Amino acid sequence: MSIKTNIEDGSGKGYLAKVSPEGFLFTQEAPYPPSSEETKITIYRQFLTLNNDGTTSDMRVNGATTPQIFYINAEPDFDIYITTVSFIIAGPGASLSEFANLSALSNGCRFYYEDNNGEINIGTNLTSNFEFVRLCQGNPSFGGGGSAFLANNVVGTSEAFIPVFDFRNFGFKWGLKLAASSQNKLVLEINDNLSPSANLTGFNAVAYGFRRILD
């Protein structure tokens, strides 16, 4: 025998939830935060830094002999959700087939994350500006011909490719989660000599998303 139940507000005013004839529960998203809830999220913006030192965001380093690792990792008191990662690869006269204005890299960069399943590759053998643009699915798309995806005067007078990787395009509704107090991390590994030069005037990556305060 079934038991008839109702969903009612907790204030004693007798407001009942409604169900359609098809069995759908009527709900409505509030245009403002509930008054009884404290803020649960804060903005997250963080550069990937060398060995997660929190300071060295310039990725123009020599990784030809020993791979150089730039990453961000989980924090003790927050779950971090990374929605996008913005890259800058700058060099005067840069074209898609090059890396900045250098020849395409020999080994390339590796973009990956670590979770309970180990290392998960997002992109490997990232050897050229085009490979980064392709990794990011052509986002943002602007310009055309020889100036496609290329922004002017980004680092001084140098042009730059500025692709943005969006985790939400890959099934991560809220972004990539770095669980609190875990070993989770997001990494860019450099395997070539990318020391600063006139043809490589900028290279970095910054992650955007939010922190969720633990209950």
Steps between C-alpha positions, in 0.01 A plus 500: 500500500645836398529789742397846386772756571549873444802727479428808708695811588664501840361835614153371589325702230368192324664548161498165316713381210301434181528208259387502136266229362808347335675469835739798473572700816454875446804696614623855448853633526521790742653821357684559827682288762289344779508726806584209730812399306845647531707540187627157396733597214776751433672594174810299409773636272847350513802477271659163448841548660833317493480209747196682642724760664221757467741752345663382177227524237735571206516172306796605290733242654739232380331160519713329235703294746272490804126553449377816670168468681254786547189419700233587753374254758225447753467704820415380853170680566338539157391295203632681192310486171701614198274600213753647254874535443626797298833465315722774358770414244664818374763583239536764227379373164366175648312260273290190567766253384761638742522515878484875566749603227725198555505186290248238608626324813678165486334338802220739586304566814265266686181625664345263755337464839539258788211350695426168671545326164855628456618727219237583236637653181307792353750584226838350408765599246387861503771620264353807330264792538249306293511199732407724793223666298374156394516372860273790595262430208574834337376698800490798472453524124585834341696644209560325171770392256847559640359676807253229603497453881783755528475808725719806445727675752439254783855503642646835400466505122499121471201311366364208698275200475258503794307168493264415787436140608150444643448187712123538470525400134619156613220404737626676813184697583661701779858476372791275595486426874809517719361340815595652835802343672563268203798451268298633204686740273490660155834496317680635194826316435767664280744271317698744280730797542261794525744748651404867448595637159400766249279239332332383820393803702230340714362162605273434797170344604243613753206298635156645575215355701377502858574364846220330689516531877464164672192458718 
